Amino acid sequence: MLRRKRGDLTPRQSSIVLNLKPIMTARQVIFPHAFLRKIGISSNSVNKMLNGAAVQINFRQMTAICLSLNCTPNDLFALREMQQHLPENHQLHKLQDINQPIIELQDFYKDKSLEEIRKMNEG
């Protein structure tokens, strides 16, 4: 039985994209390639995911990433060039914007007191 290719979609054609860098940064994953390989994702898929060339992710991969990073699928995806076309109250606005800069941890904690940091870690 022949398997049909799932179309000719390229990353540039999709407005919803896989964007692992922010959650990996937030979870202090220093070696993303090794991390993803360790949770069972093939090297080919890892390269596509990290280079912005992934046009699909299966539920097994998504589940493994979410379990390992303690996150939701919403944390894995971003919108590209679509926000202005959505109604103001559309649920897709909850996804991250791919153009938003990633906040480094040292910058996030820079102006916070030790007490504020302790409270954040408790909750």
C-alpha positions as CSV (number, residue, x, y, z in Angstrom):
1,M,0.0,0.0,0.0
2,L,1.4,3.4,-1.0
3,R,1.5,6.2,1.5
4,R,0.5,9.5,0.1
5,K,2.4,12.6,1.0
6,R,0.5,15.0,3.1
7,G,0.7,17.8,0.5
8,D,3.2,20.3,-0.5
9,L,2.9,22.7,2.5
10,T,6.1,24.6,3.3
11,P,6.9,26.4,6.5
12,R,6.6,29.7,4.8
13,Q,3.0,29.0,3.8
14,S,1.8,28.2,7.3
15,S,0.7,31.0,9.7
16,I,0.7,28.7,12.7
17,V,4.3,27.5,13.3
18,L,6.2,25.3,15.7
19,N,8.4,27.6,17.8
20,L,10.3,25.7,20.5
21,K,12.9,28.3,21.4
22,P,10.9,30.3,23.9
23,I,9.8,27.2,26.0
24,M,13.3,25.7,25.7
25,T,14.8,29.0,26.9
26,A,12.3,29.2,29.8
27,R,13.1,25.6,30.9
28,Q,16.9,26.3,30.5
29,V,17.4,23.6,28.0
30,I,21.0,24.2,26.9
31,F,21.3,21.5,24.2
32,P,17.9,21.4,22.5
33,H,19.0,18.8,19.9
34,A,20.2,16.3,22.5
35,F,17.1,17.0,24.6
36,L,14.7,16.2,21.8
37,R,16.6,13.1,20.7
38,K,16.6,11.8,24.3
39,I,12.8,12.0,24.5
40,G,12.6,9.8,21.3
41,I,12.3,12.2,18.4
42,S,14.3,11.3,15.3
43,S,17.3,13.3,14.3
44,N,15.7,14.3,11.0
45,S,12.5,15.6,12.8
46,V,14.6,17.4,15.5
47,N,16.6,19.2,12.8
48,K,13.4,20.3,11.1
49,M,11.8,21.4,14.3
50,L,14.8,23.5,15.4
51,N,15.5,25.0,12.0
52,G,12.0,26.2,11.4
53,A,11.4,23.7,8.6
54,A,8.8,21.5,10.4
55,V,5.4,21.5,8.7
56,Q,3.9,18.9,10.9
57,I,4.2,17.3,14.3
58,N,2.5,14.1,15.4
59,F,0.7,13.6,18.7
60,R,3.4,11.3,20.1
61,Q,6.0,13.9,19.5
62,M,3.8,16.7,20.9
63,T,3.0,14.6,24.0
64,A,6.6,13.8,24.6
65,I,7.7,17.4,24.3
66,C,4.9,18.7,26.6
67,L,5.5,16.1,29.2
68,S,9.3,16.7,29.2
69,L,9.0,20.5,29.3
70,N,6.0,20.6,31.6
71,C,4.0,22.8,29.1
72,T,0.9,22.8,27.0
73,P,0.7,22.5,23.2
74,N,-0.1,26.3,23.2
75,D,3.5,26.8,24.4
76,L,4.9,25.1,21.3
77,F,3.2,27.1,18.6
78,A,3.3,30.7,17.4
79,L,1.5,32.9,14.9
80,R,3.2,34.4,12.0
81,E,1.7,37.4,10.1
82,M,-1.9,36.5,11.0
83,Q,-2.8,38.6,14.0
84,Q,-4.1,41.6,12.0
85,H,-6.5,39.3,10.1
86,L,-8.2,37.8,13.1
87,P,-11.2,39.2,15.0
88,E,-10.1,40.9,18.3
89,N,-11.5,38.1,20.5
90,H,-10.3,35.2,18.5
91,Q,-8.7,32.3,20.5
92,L,-5.6,32.2,18.3
93,H,-4.5,35.4,19.8
94,K,-3.5,33.3,22.9
95,L,-0.7,31.8,20.9
96,Q,2.7,33.5,21.1
97,D,3.7,36.0,18.3
98,I,6.7,34.6,16.5
99,N,8.1,38.2,16.2
100,Q,8.1,38.7,20.0
101,P,11.6,38.7,21.4
102,I,12.4,36.0,23.8
103,I,13.0,37.2,27.4
104,E,16.2,35.8,28.8
105,L,15.9,34.6,32.4
106,Q,18.5,37.0,33.8
107,D,16.5,39.9,32.2
108,F,13.3,38.6,33.6
109,Y,14.7,38.4,37.2
110,K,16.8,41.5,37.0
111,D,14.5,44.0,38.6
112,K,12.8,41.6,41.0
113,S,13.5,41.3,44.7
114,L,14.5,38.0,46.3
115,E,11.1,37.9,48.0
116,E,9.3,38.3,44.7
117,I,11.3,35.5,43.2
118,R,10.6,33.2,46.1
119,K,6.9,33.9,45.8
120,M,6.9,33.1,42.1
121,N,8.7,29.8,42.8
122,E,6.1,28.8,45.4
123,G,3.1,29.3,43.1
